Amino acid sequence: MFSDTYRKMNDAITPSPALVEQTLAQTGRRRFPLRRAAAVAAAAVLCIATPVLAAQTEPGYQLLYALSPAAAQFFQPVQRSCTDSGVTMEVVAVQVAGSAAQAYITLTGDAVDETCDLFDSYNFHLPFDQISHCERVDYDTETRTATFLCSTETMDGNPIPTGGKMTFSLGCFLSGKEVAKDLAVDLSLADYALEAETVPAGAPSDAYARTGGGASDEAGEALMHASPMLRPDVPIAVPVEGLSITAMGYAGGLFHVQTCRGDAAKLDNHCQLWLVDENGERLDSLYSAGFSNFAENTSRLDYTEDVFDIAPEKLARCTLHGDFYTASTLTEGSWRITFPLENT
């Protein structure tokens, strides 16, 4: 039984004679150095002839998974827990029903707290097309253990294949997260009912580049890509530590509020802003646009600009409010566990 399965998996990733001949011919024409050619050949032999060995090294596993996810998962050894950076990741329960599978996976360690967030740094490795997500469902303060429900479902709706394995990997997580809801920013908006210095739309300069954004409708979407951004300056307000207002003013007839998020790739600090008029009515932004500085010899800084359609005379009677989300710690590591897709 095992030999038949091994042969079928090997056949699925063995190159055709024509492909081998073509590859060898190209290698000869390009005159690769002998050592490089030998290294390439060795890597190919490792993945094709001995996938069980390749699956046990990270580069070999990634290459084998790219060639054949089914083969990579078949030969990947079961490892239910993994420890790195003083934190242990472990699968504690698995449930499979029809086209869906769920796994309860825990993180335990001093860096883990009740706000632990996987920061979209996780990956599901499975031998089929799937839709997956994770959510924190529990935290034990005594053991400093956070439990996540990790769910996956086949994209075509077919049942989860029997006898398969799932690999779950994680690169980092956030902790020390805090939220300040409906916080009023201590600024007189009337002082900023003026034209502000901007950088052009599109490709602003060598120092700044757009990174995305969002809008509530098609008109806002069009404005997001066409309108200028304010030139960042020193903070004029710091609503919470890690988020600061660095520019405000009018550009193209619209009121811009610029927030500096620091290095968003490290802590994912962000906020949602709105205006409140003298009657207590809320005015949301037309759109928000993100951009980053990429000047040489500077630390990365990410910015978000919220843009409002409001006349200067009305702005003076408004206040700025927001929900602010921050984190204090990013823990990086390399965690990977593999377990059978069967009920436990």
N, C-alpha and C positions, 0 to 999 in steps of 0.2 A: 504493500500500500504506500509506504513512504517513498520507495524507489520510483513508483509510477508518478507520484505527485512531484517529486524532485525533478524527474525528467520533463514533465509538462511545464513546470515553472522555468526550467532552463531553456527549453525550446522556445518559450515566449519571448526570451530576451537574447537569444543567440542570433547574431547577424547573418544575413544571407551570404552565400559565396560571392555573389556579385558585389555586395557592399564591401566585403573584406578585400576583394581584388581592387575595387575603386579606391578604397582608403590607402592601401599599400602603394598604389600608383601615385596618388597625390603626395604621399609622404616622400617618395623618391624624387618627385619633381621639385618639392620645396626644400630639399636638402636639409632636413632637420638635423641638428647636432645629434650624434649617436646617443649621448646620455639622455637627451630629451625624448628621442624616439623610444628608447628602452623604457623610460618612465611611463610614457603613454601606453606602451604595449603591456607593461606590468599592471597598470591600473585596469586596462580592459580585461586582461586575463583574470584578475582578481574578481571583477564584477560578473564576468560571464561564466568562468569555470568554477569559482568558489564563492557564490553569493552568501553563503552562511558566514564566511569570514568577513566579507565586505560589509555586511549589515552590522557588524560589531564595532565599526569605527565610524565616527561622525561623517567624514568626507565620503567614505565608501557607502554609508547608508543613504546620504543625500543623492549620490550619483545613481545608486541602484533604484531609489524611489523615483527619480526622474525617468529612468528607463522603464521600470515596471513597478507601480505601487503594490500590486499583488505579491510580486516576488519579494520586495523589500519587507512587507509586513509578515509574510510567511516565515522568512528566515530571521526576523528580528526576535531576539530572546525576550522572554517575559521578565520584566523588572517592575515590580509594583511600587517601589519607592526610590527616591533619589534625593541626595543631600548636596547642597552647594551654598556657599556664602552664609553658612550657619542656619539655613532653612531647609526643612525636609518637605518634599512633595510626595503624597501617597494616595493611591486609589483605595477607597474603603468599601465601595459597593458599586455593583453594576446591574442594570436592568435593561433587558432587550424585549421589545414587543413590536412585532410587525416591522414597519419601515423605520422605527425610531429606537434609539438606544440612549440611555442616560447613565452617567457615572458621577458618583460623589467623590470629589478629589479634595484633599486637605493640604493646607500649608501650615507648618508649625515652626516657630522660631521667634527670637526676641524682636525681629524687625516686623513681625506680623501683628496687626491690631484690628480693631473692629471696623475700620474704614478701608481695609485692604482692597485694592483694585488691581486687576490683572493688566490694565493699561493696554488692552488690545495687543498684547505681545505673545499671545498663545496661538498654538497651531494644532489642528486635528490631522493626524496622518492615517488615512484609511484607504483600502483598496477599491473604493467606489466614489462616484461623485456625490457630494453631500452638502447640506446646509447645517451649520453648527453655531452654537453660542454658549456663553457661560454667565452665571449669575451667582453672587455670594448669597448663601442662604442661612449661615449660622456662624457664630463666633464664640469660642470658649475662652474666657478671660484667664482662667486658672492655668490652662496649658498653652495659651497664646496660639490657638489653632483656629484658622478660618476654613470653613467648608464651602465649596463651590459645587453647584449643580451644572455639569457640563453635558449638553444635549446635542445629539446629531440625528439627522434624518436623511435617508436616501433621496436624491434629487428627483429620481424618476418614480418614486412611490413604491418601488419593489421592496420586499422584505430584506432585512439585514442578512447578508450571507452568513450561513452557519460556519463555525470553525475558524472565523477570522479573528484578527487582533487589531487593536487600536493603539496608536502611539500618541501621547499628548505631551507637547513640549511647551516650555515657558521661558522667556528671556529676561523678564523683569516684572516688578510690581510696585505700586505706590502705596504709601501708608501716611498716617498723619494728615488725612484729608479733613478740611473744614469747609463749612458752608455758612455764608452770611446772607440771609434772605431779606429782600425788600429794604436794603440799606440806602438811606438818603446820603448823597455825596455833598459834602459841605463846600459848595461853590456858588457864586453869584453868576448865573448864566448871562445876565445882562452885560457883564464885562466882556463877553466873548461873542456878542452879536455883531461881529465885524468880519471882513474878509481875512482869511488866514493864508499863510504861505503854504504852497502845495508843491508836490512833485507830480510830473505829468502822468496821465493814464497809460495803460499798456505796459511798456517796459520803462518804469520810472527813471532808473539810472543804473549805473554800475553798482551802486550800494544797496539798492532795494529791489526786491522781486516779489510779485504777488504769489500767494500760496492758496487762494481759494476764497470762499465766502458763501453767503446764503441770502435768499430773498423770499419775500412772501408771495410775490406774483411775477408775471412775465415782465411788467414794466420795471420792477425793482431789479430783476435779473439783468436787463439791458443796461440799466444805470450802473450796476455793480462792475461791469466790464469796461464801461466807457468813462466814468467820472474820475477825477484826480483824487489823490490822497494827500492828507496834511503831512508836512515835513515834521518828523519827530523832534521834540525838544526836551528840556529837563522836565521832571514831573511837576505838575501844577496841583496835584492832589493824589493822596495815597489812601484809597478807601479801606484796603486791607493789605497786610504785608504780602508782597509777591505780585500785586497788581496795582498799576499806577496810571493816572490820566496824564498823557504827555502832550496833548494838543487838542484844542477845540476852536471852532470857528466856521465861517461860511465859505463854501466853494461851489461855484456853479449854481447858486441860489438855494443850496441845501446846507443844513447844519450838520457838521461832522463832530463826532466825539471819538478820540483815539485813545486806546488802552494798550499799554505795554504789558506783555505777559511773561517777560523774561525769556528763558529758553524753554519753549513749550514742549520740546522733545524730552525734557528731563522731568518736569513736574505737572504738565498739562494744566497750568493755571488758566482760568478763563472766566468770563462773566457774561451776563445778559443785561443790557441796559434799556431803559425807557424813560420818557418824560411824563411828569404829572402837572396838569395845569391848575389854575386857581380854583377850579370847581372839583378838583380831585379826579378828573378824567385822565385816563392813561393813553399815551401816544407811543406806539411802537415804531421801530425804525423801518424805513423802506427796504433797507438791505444792510448787510455787514460784509466787509471785505477784509481779508487777511493778507499780510505781507511780512517779509523778514528782511533784516539787513544782512548783506553778504559782503560787506567791506572787509578787506584784508586786515589782519592783525587786530580784529575786534571779536569779542565774544558774541555768540548768536543772540539776537533779540527778536522776538515775534510780536507783532502788533495786530490788533483788530480795530477796525474803524466802523462805528455804527453811524448811519446817516439818516437824518430826519427831515421830513418836509414840513417846515414850520417857519412862519414869517418872523423876522427879528423883533417886531413889536410885541408879538405873542410870547416869544422866548423869554422875555424879561419877567413874565409872570409864571414861569415854569420852574420846576426843580428836577434834578437828575437823580434817578433811583436805579438800583441794580441788584441782581443776585450774583454773589461772588463765590467762586469755587477754587480752593487752593489745596496743595499738598506740601508736606515738608520733607519727605524722604523717598528717594528712588533706590530700590534694591535690585541690583543686576546679578545675573547668574546664568547658568545653563542647566535647566531641569528637564528631564525627559523620562517618562515612564511608559511601559508597554504592558497591556493586559488583554486576556481573551474577551471577546464580545459574547459573554454568556452570563446568565443570571447568577448572582452570588448572594 
